[in-house]
Amino acid sequence: MPKKDTLNFEESMLKLEEIINNLEENEVSLEDMLAQYVIGSKIIKELTARLNAAEMKIKQLENGQKVDIETDV
């Protein structure tokens, strides 16, 4: 179960898109750009981990293994 303060996959994608748009517009200070870049990098790592976990579960299901389906993937 995801933590209450953790965004779901779709919310994380929207946040990442927002950060990318802000960085592309160049209407923020260098310090803000760096801070947003760091946040975006963390979101990307989290999303990649979720996708990898989902892919692993799909492969296990395809192989006929029992898989504990969690909603935090």
Summary of the structure (lengths in Angstrom):
residues: 73
radius of gyration: 15.9
end to end distance: 9.1
largest distance: 52.3
contacts: 150
relative contact order: 0.14
helix: 68%
strand: 0%
